[in-house]
Amino acid sequence: MELYALRSLHLPALDVGGPDFLTRYDGRLTSEDPFAETADDMSFYLHADGTFLKLDQDGRITVTDFIREHTGIGTDVTFAGANTHFQMWQPERFEEHRATVRARLAARRQMAGGVALPPQGGAE
C-alpha cells in the first residue's frame, strides 16, 4: 500500500491518501494554464512539498522529520477522516481544532435559526 502526504496549507496536519489522492490533485493541475504561476505553485506543492510515507513491515506509518516538523507529532498521533482522505494530527492540536470547528458550526447554526449543537461531552 502506498500513502502520499501533503502538508495542509492552513492546519498543523498532514493530508494523506492513497494513489488516487495524488491523481485527483494532478488532474486539477492539468486544468491550469501550464504557463501560469498558479500551475507552478500547485506543481511545487504536490511534488516538491509532499512525500510518500514510509510504512514498516506491519503497515504502520514511520514518523519522519517531514511529519514532525509540520504537525508537532511526537509519540502519539490522532488520525481523522476527512472526506476523500485522512489527516494526521498531534493529539492536543487536534482537540483544539475540533473544539474550534464545533464552536464555529454551533454559532453558524444559531445564526441560521437552528438549534445549537450539544456540548462536546454529549447531550445534556
MMTF fields as JSON, N, C-alpha, C and O atoms, coordinates in Angstrom:
{
  "mmtfVersion": "1.0.0",
  "mmtfProducer": "UNKNOWN",
  "numBonds": 495,
  "numAtoms": 496,
  "numGroups": 124,
  "numChains": 1,
  "numModels": 1,
  "chainsPerModel": [1],
  "groupsPerChain": [124],
  "chainIdList": ["A"],
  "bondAtomList": [4, 2, 8, 6, 12, 10, 16, 14, 20, 18, 24, 22, 28, 26, 32, 30, 36, 34, 40, 38, 44, 42, 48, 46, 52, 50, 56, 54, 60, 58, 64, 62, 68, 66, 72, 70, 76, 74, 80, 78, 84, 82, 88, 86, 92, 90, 96, 94, 100, 98, 104, 102, 108, 106, 112, 110, 116, 114, 120, 118, 124, 122, 128, 126, 132, 130, 136, 134, 140, 138, 144, 142, 148, 146, 152, 150, 156, 154, 160, 158, 164, 162, 168, 166, 172, 170, 176, 174, 180, 178, 184, 182, 188, 186, 192, 190, 196, 194, 200, 198, 204, 202, 208, 206, 212, 210, 216, 214, 220, 218, 224, 222, 228, 226, 232, 230, 236, 234, 240, 238, 244, 242, 248, 246, 252, 250, 256, 254, 260, 258, 264, 262, 268, 266, 272, 270, 276, 274, 280, 278, 284, 282, 288, 286, 292, 290, 296, 294, 300, 298, 304, 302, 308, 306, 312, 310, 316, 314, 320, 318, 324, 322, 328, 326, 332, 330, 336, 334, 340, 338, 344, 342, 348, 346, 352, 350, 356, 354, 360, 358, 364, 362, 368, 366, 372, 370, 376, 374, 380, 378, 384, 382, 388, 386, 392, 390, 396, 394, 400, 398, 404, 402, 408, 406, 412, 410, 416, 414, 420, 418, 424, 422, 428, 426, 432, 430, 436, 434, 440, 438, 444, 442, 448, 446, 452, 450, 456, 454, 460, 458, 464, 462, 468, 466, 472, 470, 476, 474, 480, 478, 484, 482, 488, 486, 492, 490],
  "bondOrderList": [1, 1, 1, 1, 1, 1, 1, 1, 1, 1, 1, 1, 1, 1, 1, 1, 1, 1, 1, 1, 1, 1, 1, 1, 1, 1, 1, 1, 1, 1, 1, 1, 1, 1, 1, 1, 1, 1, 1, 1, 1, 1, 1, 1, 1, 1, 1, 1, 1, 1, 1, 1, 1, 1, 1, 1, 1, 1, 1, 1, 1, 1, 1, 1, 1, 1, 1, 1, 1, 1, 1, 1, 1, 1, 1, 1, 1, 1, 1, 1, 1, 1, 1, 1, 1, 1, 1, 1, 1, 1, 1, 1, 1, 1, 1, 1, 1, 1, 1, 1, 1, 1, 1, 1, 1, 1, 1, 1, 1, 1, 1, 1, 1, 1, 1, 1, 1, 1, 1, 1, 1, 1, 1],
  "groupList": [{"groupName": "MET", "atomNameList": ["N", "CA", "C", "O"], "elementList": ["N", "C", "C", "O"], "formalChargeList": [0, 0, 0, 0], "bondAtomList": [1, 0, 2, 1, 3, 2], "bondOrderList": [1, 1, 2], "singleLetterCode": "M", "chemCompType": "L-PEPTIDE LINKING"}, {"groupName": "GLU", "atomNameList": ["N", "CA", "C", "O"], "elementList": ["N", "C", "C", "O"], "formalChargeList": [0, 0, 0, 0], "bondAtomList": [1, 0, 2, 1, 3, 2], "bondOrderList": [1, 1, 2], "singleLetterCode": "E", "chemCompType": "L-PEPTIDE LINKING"}, {"groupName": "LEU", "atomNameList": ["N", "CA", "C", "O"], "elementList": ["N", "C", "C", "O"], "formalChargeList": [0, 0, 0, 0], "bondAtomList": [1, 0, 2, 1, 3, 2], "bondOrderList": [1, 1, 2], "singleLetterCode": "L", "chemCompType": "L-PEPTIDE LINKING"}, {"groupName": "TYR", "atomNameList": ["N", "CA", "C", "O"], "elementList": ["N", "C", "C", "O"], "formalChargeList": [0, 0, 0, 0], "bondAtomList": [1, 0, 2, 1, 3, 2], "bondOrderList": [1, 1, 2], "singleLetterCode": "Y", "chemCompType": "L-PEPTIDE LINKING"}, {"groupName": "ALA", "atomNameList": ["N", "CA", "C", "O"], "elementList": ["N", "C", "C", "O"], "formalChargeList": [0, 0, 0, 0], "bondAtomList": [1, 0, 2, 1, 3, 2], "bondOrderList": [1, 1, 2], "singleLetterCode": "A", "chemCompType": "L-PEPTIDE LINKING"}, {"groupName": "ARG", "atomNameList": ["N", "CA", "C", "O"], "elementList": ["N", "C", "C", "O"], "formalChargeList": [0, 0, 0, 0], "bondAtomList": [1, 0, 2, 1, 3, 2], "bondOrderList": [1, 1, 2], "singleLetterCode": "R", "chemCompType": "L-PEPTIDE LINKING"}, {"groupName": "SER", "atomNameList": ["N", "CA", "C", "O"], "elementList": ["N", "C", "C", "O"], "formalChargeList": [0, 0, 0, 0], "bondAtomList": [1, 0, 2, 1, 3, 2], "bondOrderList": [1, 1, 2], "singleLetterCode": "S", "chemCompType": "L-PEPTIDE LINKING"}, {"groupName": "HIS", "atomNameList": ["N", "CA", "C", "O"], "elementList": ["N", "C", "C", "O"], "formalChargeList": [0, 0, 0, 0], "bondAtomList": [1, 0, 2, 1, 3, 2], "bondOrderList": [1, 1, 2], "singleLetterCode": "H", "chemCompType": "L-PEPTIDE LINKING"}, {"groupName": "PRO", "atomNameList": ["N", "CA", "C", "O"], "elementList": ["N", "C", "C", "O"], "formalChargeList": [0, 0, 0, 0], "bondAtomList": [1, 0, 2, 1, 3, 2], "bondOrderList": [1, 1, 2], "singleLetterCode": "P", "chemCompType": "L-PEPTIDE LINKING"}, {"groupName": "ASP", "atomNameList": ["N", "CA", "C", "O"], "elementList": ["N", "C", "C", "O"], "formalChargeList": [0, 0, 0, 0], "bondAtomList": [1, 0, 2, 1, 3, 2], "bondOrderList": [1, 1, 2], "singleLetterCode": "D", "chemCompType": "L-PEPTIDE LINKING"}, {"groupName": "VAL", "atomNameList": ["N", "CA", "C", "O"], "elementList": ["N", "C", "C", "O"], "formalChargeList": [0, 0, 0, 0], "bondAtomList": [1, 0, 2, 1, 3, 2], "bondOrderList": [1, 1, 2], "singleLetterCode": "V", "chemCompType": "L-PEPTIDE LINKING"}, {"groupName": "GLY", "atomNameList": ["N", "CA", "C", "O"], "elementList": ["N", "C", "C", "O"], "formalChargeList": [0, 0, 0, 0], "bondAtomList": [1, 0, 2, 1, 3, 2], "bondOrderList": [1, 1, 2], "singleLetterCode": "G", "chemCompType": "PEPTIDE LINKING"}, {"groupName": "PHE", "atomNameList": ["N", "CA", "C", "O"], "elementList": ["N", "C", "C", "O"], "formalChargeList": [0, 0, 0, 0], "bondAtomList": [1, 0, 2, 1, 3, 2], "bondOrderList": [1, 1, 2], "singleLetterCode": "F", "chemCompType": "L-PEPTIDE LINKING"}, {"groupName": "THR", "atomNameList": ["N", "CA", "C", "O"], "elementList": ["N", "C", "C", "O"], "formalChargeList": [0, 0, 0, 0], "bondAtomList": [1, 0, 2, 1, 3, 2], "bondOrderList": [1, 1, 2], "singleLetterCode": "T", "chemCompType": "L-PEPTIDE LINKING"}, {"groupName": "LYS", "atomNameList": ["N", "CA", "C", "O"], "elementList": ["N", "C", "C", "O"], "formalChargeList": [0, 0, 0, 0], "bondAtomList": [1, 0, 2, 1, 3, 2], "bondOrderList": [1, 1, 2], "singleLetterCode": "K", "chemCompType": "L-PEPTIDE LINKING"}, {"groupName": "GLN", "atomNameList": ["N", "CA", "C", "O"], "elementList": ["N", "C", "C", "O"], "formalChargeList": [0, 0, 0, 0], "bondAtomList": [1, 0, 2, 1, 3, 2], "bondOrderList": [1, 1, 2], "singleLetterCode": "Q", "chemCompType": "L-PEPTIDE LINKING"}, {"groupName": "ILE", "atomNameList": ["N", "CA", "C", "O"], "elementList": ["N", "C", "C", "O"], "formalChargeList": [0, 0, 0, 0], "bondAtomList": [1, 0, 2, 1, 3, 2], "bondOrderList": [1, 1, 2], "singleLetterCode": "I", "chemCompType": "L-PEPTIDE LINKING"}, {"groupName": "ASN", "atomNameList": ["N", "CA", "C", "O"], "elementList": ["N", "C", "C", "O"], "formalChargeList": [0, 0, 0, 0], "bondAtomList": [1, 0, 2, 1, 3, 2], "bondOrderList": [1, 1, 2], "singleLetterCode": "N", "chemCompType": "L-PEPTIDE LINKING"}, {"groupName": "TRP", "atomNameList": ["N", "CA", "C", "O"], "elementList": ["N", "C", "C", "O"], "formalChargeList": [0, 0, 0, 0], "bondAtomList": [1, 0, 2, 1, 3, 2], "bondOrderList": [1, 1, 2], "singleLetterCode": "W", "chemCompType": "L-PEPTIDE LINKING"}],
  "groupTypeList": [0, 1, 2, 3, 4, 2, 5, 6, 2, 7, 2, 8, 4, 2, 9, 10, 11, 11, 8, 9, 12, 2, 13, 5, 3, 9, 11, 5, 2, 13, 6, 1, 9, 8, 12, 4, 1, 13, 4, 9, 9, 0, 6, 12, 3, 2, 7, 4, 9, 11, 13, 12, 2, 14, 2, 9, 15, 9, 11, 5, 16, 13, 10, 13, 9, 12, 16, 5, 1, 7, 13, 11, 16, 11, 13, 9, 10, 13, 12, 4, 11, 4, 17, 13, 7, 12, 15, 0, 18, 15, 8, 1, 5, 12, 1, 1, 7, 5, 4, 13, 10, 5, 4, 5, 2, 4, 4, 5, 5, 15, 0, 4, 11, 11, 10, 4, 2, 8, 8, 15, 11, 11, 4, 1],
  "groupIdList": [1, 2, 3, 4, 5, 6, 7, 8, 9, 10, 11, 12, 13, 14, 15, 16, 17, 18, 19, 20, 21, 22, 23, 24, 25, 26, 27, 28, 29, 30, 31, 32, 33, 34, 35, 36, 37, 38, 39, 40, 41, 42, 43, 44, 45, 46, 47, 48, 49, 50, 51, 52, 53, 54, 55, 56, 57, 58, 59, 60, 61, 62, 63, 64, 65, 66, 67, 68, 69, 70, 71, 72, 73, 74, 75, 76, 77, 78, 79, 80, 81, 82, 83, 84, 85, 86, 87, 88, 89, 90, 91, 92, 93, 94, 95, 96, 97, 98, 99, 100, 101, 102, 103, 104, 105, 106, 107, 108, 109, 110, 111, 112, 113, 114, 115, 116, 117, 118, 119, 120, 121, 122, 123, 124],
  "secStructList": [7, 7, 7, 3, 3, 3, 3, 7, 1, 1, 1, 1, 1, 3, 3, 3, 3, 7, 2, 2, 2, 2, 2, 2, 2, 2, 2, 2, 2, 2, 6, 1, 7, 6, 6, 1, 2, 2, 2, 2, 2, 2, 2, 2, 2, 2, 2, 6, 1, 3, 3, 3, 7, 7, 5, 7, 6, 6, 1, 7, 5, 7, 7, 7, 2, 2, 2, 2, 2, 2, 2, 7, 7, 7, 1, 7, 7, 3, 3, 3, 3, 3, 6, 6, 3, 3, 3, 3, 3, 7, 2, 2, 2, 2, 2, 2, 2, 2, 2, 2, 2, 2, 2, 2, 2, 2, 2, 2, 2, 2, 2, 6, 6, 7, 7, 7, 7, 7, 7, 6, 6, 7, 7, 7],
  "xCoordList": [0.842, 0.0, 0.891, 1.869, 0.548, 1.268, 0.373, -0.818, 0.954, 0.252, 1.06, 2.28, 0.362, 1.013, 0.526, -0.66, 1.431, 1.094, 1.451, 2.504, 0.539, 0.765, 0.595, -0.293, 1.442, 1.29, 0.101, 0.071, -0.867, -2.021, -1.536, -0.607, -2.177, -1.786, -2.306, -1.799, -3.309, -3.903, -4.038, -4.56, -3.573, -3.68, -2.359, -1.59, -2.09, -0.88, -1.118, -0.937, -1.526, -1.865, -1.361, -1.08, -1.252, -0.941, -2.224, -3.036, -2.409, -3.486, -2.884, -1.885, -3.484, -2.896, -3.928, -5.095, -3.478, -4.354, -3.558, -2.33, -4.278, -3.659, -3.315, -3.366, -2.966, -2.57, -3.621, -3.272, -4.904, -5.959, -5.945, -6.387, -5.44, -5.333, -4.435, -4.813, -3.262, -2.331, -2.872, -2.705, -3.514, -4.08, -5.136, -5.187, -5.981, -7.012, -6.369, -6.802, -5.338, -4.651, -3.957, -4.0, -3.324, -2.674, -3.697, -3.411, -4.887, -5.95, -6.344, -6.581, -6.412, -6.728, -5.625, -5.894, -4.402, -3.251, -3.285, -2.903, -3.732, -3.764, -4.776, -4.692, -5.737, -6.722, -6.206, -6.855, -5.047, -4.461, -3.631, -3.106, -3.519, -2.633, -1.202, -0.73, -0.498, 0.835, 1.856, 2.916, 1.545, 2.468, 2.108, 2.789, 1.046, 0.601, 1.344, 1.745, 1.511, 2.181, 1.414, 2.02, 0.086, -0.72, -0.338, -0.23, -0.134, 0.263, 1.627, 1.825, 2.557, 3.88, 3.766, 4.384, 2.966, 2.798, 2.162, 2.616, 1.111, 0.439, 1.369, 1.394, 2.129, 3.057, 4.116, 4.444, 4.644, 5.633, 5.028, 5.627, 3.834, 3.167, 2.961, 3.236, 2.48, 2.175, 3.41, 3.437, 4.423, 5.542, 6.823, 7.649, 7.006, 8.221, 7.961, 8.891, 6.699, 6.381, 5.547, 5.057, 5.389, 4.685, 5.638, 6.752, 5.199, 6.063, 5.242, 4.137, 5.796, 5.221, 5.648, 6.818, 4.712, 5.028, 5.701, 5.45, 6.562, 7.265, 6.44, 6.039, 6.196, 5.453, 6.393, 7.246, 6.23, 7.051, 6.421, 5.4, 7.014, 6.542, 5.136, 4.475, 4.665, 3.308, 2.314, 1.149, 2.771, 1.885, 1.724, 0.858, 2.545, 2.482, 3.292, 4.341, 2.789, 3.466, 4.665, 4.542, 5.813, 7.016, 6.967, 6.848, 7.059, 7.014, 8.393, 9.362, 8.457, 9.713, 9.761, 8.786, 10.895, 11.012, 9.979, 9.469, 9.66, 8.642, 7.326, 6.653, 6.969, 5.725, 5.874, 5.031, 6.939, 7.132, 7.208, 6.6, 7.955, 8.188, 6.903, 6.763, 5.98, 4.752, 3.653, 2.867, 3.599, 2.474, 2.796, 1.903, 4.058, 4.421, 4.201, 4.314, 3.885, 3.654, 4.938, 6.031, 4.766, 5.881, 5.651, 5.858, 5.219, 4.989, 3.545, 3.286, 2.608, 1.192, 0.688, 1.16, -0.273, -0.853, -2.356, -2.828, -3.095, -4.531, -4.785, -4.311, -5.54, -5.956, -7.403, -8.239, -7.701, -9.06, -9.493, -8.759, -10.677, -11.221, -11.517, -11.938, -11.295, -11.522, -12.041, -11.364, -13.236, -13.896, -13.141, -13.324, -12.305, -11.643, -10.24, -9.528, -9.845, -8.509, -8.583, -9.678, -7.465, -7.46, -6.358, -5.481, -6.422, -5.422, -4.689, -5.239, -3.435, -2.621, -2.361, -1.913, -2.648, -2.551, -1.764, -1.725, -1.146, -0.646, -1.92, -2.729, -2.135, -3.418, -3.952, -5.139, -3.118, -3.619, -4.057, -5.07, -3.294, -3.674, -4.985, -5.808, -5.178, -6.434, -7.601, -8.624, -7.46, -8.546, -8.862, -10.029, -7.83, -8.057, -8.819, -9.761, -8.414, -9.081, -10.52, -11.428, -10.733, -12.087, -12.993, -14.12, -12.515, -13.315, -13.618, -14.737, -12.64, -12.842, -13.886, -14.774, -13.786, -14.738, -16.14, -17.095, -16.284, -17.611, -18.217, -19.406, -17.42, -17.934, -18.356, -19.398, -17.55, -17.863, -19.161, -20.006, -19.319, -20.54, -21.762, -22.842, -21.607, -22.725, -23.172, -24.371, -22.213, -22.554, -23.277, -24.254, -22.818, -23.485, -24.903, -25.83, -25.063, -26.387, -27.332, -28.486, -26.867, -27.704, -28.065, -29.203, -27.105, -27.376, -28.402, -29.15, -28.441, -29.392, -30.746, -31.664, -30.877, -32.152, -32.339, -33.443, -31.276, -31.354, -31.054, -30.862, -31.017, -30.711, -29.207, -28.573, -28.647, -27.203, -26.828, -27.63, -25.618, -25.096, -24.884, -24.587, -25.033, -24.786, -23.319, -22.464, -23.022, -21.62, -20.812, -21.377, -19.503, -18.62, -18.784, -18.589, -19.128, -19.291, -20.552, -20.747, -21.416, -22.663, -23.852, -23.701, -25.028, -26.271, -26.391, -25.91, -27.029, -27.239, -28.599, -28.966],
  "yCoordList": [-1.175, 0.0, 1.243, 1.316, 2.197, 3.469, 4.568, 4.627, 5.425, 6.591, 7.826, 7.852, 8.855, 10.114, 11.179, 11.231, 12.028, 13.054, 14.44, 14.662, 15.363, 16.787, 17.533, 17.219, 18.511, 19.36, 20.279, 21.006, 20.248, 21.129, 22.569, 22.981, 23.318, 24.72, 25.616, 26.722, 25.157, 26.03, 25.387, 26.01, 24.152, 23.466, 22.768, 22.439, 22.541, 21.805, 20.295, 19.559, 19.857, 18.454, 18.041, 18.879, 16.728, 16.188, 15.669, 15.04, 15.929, 15.332, 14.113, 14.231, 12.945, 11.689, 10.874, 10.799, 10.269, 9.387, 8.415, 8.473, 7.526, 6.548, 7.165, 8.385, 6.335, 6.836, 7.738, 8.68, 7.458, 8.293, 9.715, 10.653, 9.87, 11.194, 12.1, 13.224, 11.612, 12.379, 12.542, 13.599, 11.514, 11.567, 12.665, 13.376, 12.803, 13.864, 15.245, 16.094, 15.468, 16.759, 16.981, 18.08, 15.943, 16.059, 16.383, 17.158, 15.794, 16.094, 17.556, 18.178, 18.096, 19.526, 20.377, 21.414, 19.938, 20.667, 20.724, 21.736, 19.663, 19.648, 20.629, 20.992, 21.067, 22.036, 23.477, 24.398, 23.67, 25.007, 25.359, 24.476, 26.641, 27.125, 26.762, 27.222, 25.948, 25.494, 26.621, 26.43, 27.792, 28.921, 29.881, 30.885, 29.577, 30.451, 30.12, 28.98, 31.131, 30.941, 29.951, 29.199, 29.952, 29.024, 27.583, 26.765, 27.267, 25.905, 25.559, 24.448, 26.492, 26.257, 26.025, 25.114, 26.866, 26.74, 25.397, 24.718, 25.023, 23.755, 22.571, 21.625, 22.625, 21.544, 21.42, 20.315, 22.55, 22.533, 21.937, 21.07, 22.408, 21.92, 20.406, 19.698, 19.92, 18.494, 17.609, 16.545, 18.048, 17.151, 17.469, 16.578, 18.695, 19.048, 19.222, 19.157, 19.442, 19.672, 18.533, 18.636, 17.466, 16.279, 15.1, 15.205, 13.98, 12.799, 11.527, 11.543, 10.434, 9.127, 8.763, 8.909, 8.292, 7.924, 6.559, 5.687, 6.408, 5.141, 4.267, 4.696, 3.03, 2.076, 0.954, 0.517, 0.489, -0.634, -1.941, -1.915, -3.073, -4.365, -4.708, -5.557, -4.059, -4.29, -3.257, -3.261, -2.368, -1.365, -0.106, 0.721, 0.047, 1.257, 2.367, 2.126, 3.584, 4.749, 5.101, 5.217, 5.269, 5.709, 7.227, 7.937, 7.72, 9.166, 9.744, 9.495, 10.514, 11.108, 12.591, 13.148, 13.223, 14.667, 15.433, 16.453, 14.963, 15.604, 15.719, 16.747, 14.677, 14.669, 15.526, 16.38, 15.304, 16.012, 17.523, 18.268, 17.977, 19.418, 20.188, 21.322, 19.615, 20.341, 20.16, 21.076, 18.986, 18.678, 18.78, 19.002, 18.621, 18.561, 17.182, 17.016, 16.183, 14.828, 14.296, 14.422, 13.696, 13.058, 11.565, 10.88, 11.057, 9.616, 9.221, 8.079, 10.135, 9.844, 10.609, 11.705, 10.02, 10.646, 10.402, 9.355, 11.379, 11.229, 11.178, 12.028, 10.167, 10.035, 10.485, 10.061, 11.343, 11.861, 11.74, 12.127, 11.207, 11.119, 12.505, 13.393, 12.685, 13.991, 13.795, 14.154, 13.228, 13.025, 12.019, 10.817, 12.453, 11.542, 11.14, 10.461, 11.548, 11.249, 11.229, 11.276, 11.161, 11.301, 12.266, 12.597, 12.709, 13.647, 13.029, 12.212, 13.437, 13.055, 14.311, 15.33, 14.223, 15.359, 14.999, 13.841, 15.996, 15.901, 15.963, 16.867, 15.044, 14.936, 16.225, 16.519, 16.994, 18.213, 19.241, 19.917, 19.355, 20.288, 19.859, 20.699, 18.541, 18.04, 18.428, 18.907, 18.228, 18.558, 20.05, 20.437, 20.892, 22.337, 22.664, 23.456, 22.056, 22.313, 21.797, 22.466, 20.623, 20.078, 21.029, 21.29, 21.547, 22.477, 23.751, 24.261, 24.267, 25.47, 25.228, 26.056, 24.1, 23.782, 23.62, 24.147, 22.912, 22.71, 24.04, 24.273, 24.915, 26.222, 27.05, 27.705, 27.017, 27.765, 27.254, 28.05, 25.946, 25.375, 25.642, 25.919, 25.563, 25.86, 27.306, 27.588, 28.228, 29.644, 29.851, 30.599, 29.209, 29.333, 28.778, 29.361, 27.666, 27.054, 27.975, 28.133, 28.581, 29.505, 30.719, 31.186, 31.236, 32.402, 32.062, 32.934, 30.803, 30.378, 30.028, 29.629, 30.175, 29.913, 28.472, 28.068, 27.697, 26.29, 26.121, 27.091, 24.904, 24.552, 24.352, 23.801, 24.796, 24.657, 23.19, 22.38, 22.854, 21.509, 21.259, 22.196, 20.005, 19.735, 19.951, 19.914, 20.178, 20.344, 19.118, 18.057, 19.262, 18.201, 16.905, 15.826, 16.98, 15.778, 14.999, 13.919, 15.492, 14.815, 15.65, 16.797, 15.083, 15.8, 15.967, 15.139, 17.032, 17.293, 16.813, 16.942],
  "zCoordList": [0.0, 0.0, 0.0, 0.743, -0.824, -0.845, -0.293, -0.597, 0.511, 1.042, 0.697, 0.856, 0.221, -0.129, 0.835, 1.16, 1.294, 2.28, 1.777, 1.178, 2.039, 1.779, 3.091, 3.885, 3.312, 4.495, 4.249, 3.256, 5.136, 4.989, 4.882, 5.576, 4.009, 3.831, 4.947, 5.134, 5.692, 6.705, 8.086, 9.01, 8.23, 9.51, 9.846, 8.943, 11.13, 11.507, 11.411, 12.38, 10.227, 9.992, 8.621, 7.765, 8.428, 7.11, 6.492, 7.171, 5.208, 4.432, 3.745, 3.035, 3.95, 3.483, 2.718, 3.103, 1.636, 0.879, 0.039, -0.021, -0.605, -1.487, -2.83, -2.983, -3.805, -5.125, -5.775, -6.486, -5.537, -6.116, -5.553, -6.217, -4.338, -3.715, -4.557, -4.887, -4.895, -5.72, -7.138, -7.747, -7.664, -9.014, -9.129, -10.132, -8.1, -8.121, -8.196, -8.975, -7.386, -7.415, -8.757, -9.308, -9.276, -10.585, -11.666, -12.578, -11.571, -12.528, -12.481, -13.517, -11.294, -11.131, -11.744, -12.349, -11.586, -12.115, -13.64, -14.227, -14.28, -15.749, -16.314, -17.487, -15.499, -15.981, -15.9, -16.395, -15.279, -15.15, -16.383, -17.062, -16.66, -17.719, -17.318, -16.278, -18.114, -17.703, -17.572, -16.976, -18.125, -18.041, -16.913, -16.707, -16.189, -15.103, -13.808, -13.572, -12.995, -11.712, -10.833, -10.071, -10.938, -10.15, -10.448, -9.534, -11.726, -12.098, -11.509, -11.017, -11.554, -10.958, -9.455, -8.905, -8.801, -7.353, -6.988, -6.067, -7.715, -7.43, -7.672, -6.885, -8.757, -9.062, -7.971, -7.538, -7.533, -6.453, -5.187, -4.552, -4.826, -3.618, -3.679, -2.711, -4.811, -4.939, -4.976, -4.358, -5.695, -5.967, -5.204, -5.004, -4.779, -4.041, -2.548, -1.744, -2.172, -0.765, -0.179, 0.946, -0.927, -0.46, -0.492, -1.004, 0.054, 0.07, 0.219, 0.761, -0.269, 0.026, 1.437, 1.794, 2.234, 3.607, 3.646, 2.813, 4.642, 4.831, 5.772, 6.854, 5.335, 6.149, 6.577, 5.804, 7.819, 8.258, 7.773, 7.087, 8.118, 7.614, 8.089, 7.491, 9.161, 9.661, 9.14, 9.537, 8.25, 7.67, 8.5, 8.212, 9.523, 10.355, 9.709, 9.111, 9.838, 9.272, 10.143, 11.362, 9.52, 10.213, 10.338, 9.339, 11.575, 11.807, 11.501, 12.218, 10.429, 9.964, 10.314, 10.818, 10.046, 10.267, 9.452, 9.915, 8.248, 7.409, 8.175, 8.11, 8.89, 9.669, 10.914, 11.186, 11.668, 12.946, 12.777, 13.545, 11.773, 11.613, 11.335, 11.793, 10.61, 10.269, 11.316, 11.559, 11.932, 12.815, 14.297, 15.114, 14.646, 16.057, 16.662, 17.876, 15.826, 16.316, 16.951, 16.399, 18.13, 18.823, 18.847, 17.846, 20.001, 20.124, 19.842, 19.465, 20.016, 19.791, 18.583, 18.284, 17.896, 16.709, 16.708, 17.15, 16.209, 16.003, 14.509, 13.755, 14.089, 12.697, 12.611, 13.41, 11.644, 11.49, 10.036, 9.127, 9.825, 8.476, 7.938, 8.679, 6.646, 6.016, 4.591, 3.628, 4.458, 3.174, 2.317, 2.506, 1.387, 0.45, 0.892, 0.152, 2.076, 2.585, 4.107, 4.669, 4.767, 6.22, 6.615, 5.818, 7.858, 8.366, 9.545, 10.285, 9.702, 10.853, 11.678, 11.153, 12.976, 13.886, 15.138, 15.551, 15.726, 17.086, 17.941, 17.732, 18.895, 19.587, 20.221, 20.081, 20.908, 21.548, 20.505, 20.682, 19.425, 18.356, 17.71, 17.349, 17.563, 17.01, 17.912, 17.424, 19.212, 20.142, 20.112, 20.165, 20.027, 19.92, 18.643, 18.662, 17.538, 16.259, 16.293, 15.799, 16.866, 16.962, 17.741, 17.321, 18.866, 19.668, 18.882, 18.943, 18.148, 17.33, 16.252, 16.049, 15.561, 14.489, 15.056, 14.485, 16.155, 16.757, 17.184, 16.965, 17.789, 18.21, 17.001, 17.022, 15.956, 14.739, 14.107, 13.698, 14.027, 13.45, 14.32, 13.797, 15.634, 16.532, 16.37, 16.357, 16.247, 16.056, 14.728, 14.671, 13.674, 12.37, 12.43, 11.867, 13.105, 13.217, 13.975, 13.576, 15.053, 15.816, 14.978, 15.021, 14.213, 13.365, 12.293, 11.851, 11.873, 10.846, 11.458, 10.742, 12.77, 13.427, 13.85, 14.215, 13.804, 14.197, 15.664, 16.398, 16.068, 17.446, 17.564, 16.664, 18.666, 18.877, 19.022, 19.486, 18.627, 18.815, 20.302, 21.044, 20.757, 22.175, 22.517, 21.633, 23.795, 24.201, 23.795, 23.531, 23.746, 23.265, 24.049, 23.489, 25.291, 26.104, 25.782, 26.34, 24.911, 24.554, 24.958, 25.378, 24.835, 25.16, 26.663, 27.437, 27.056, 28.488, 28.909, 30.077]
}
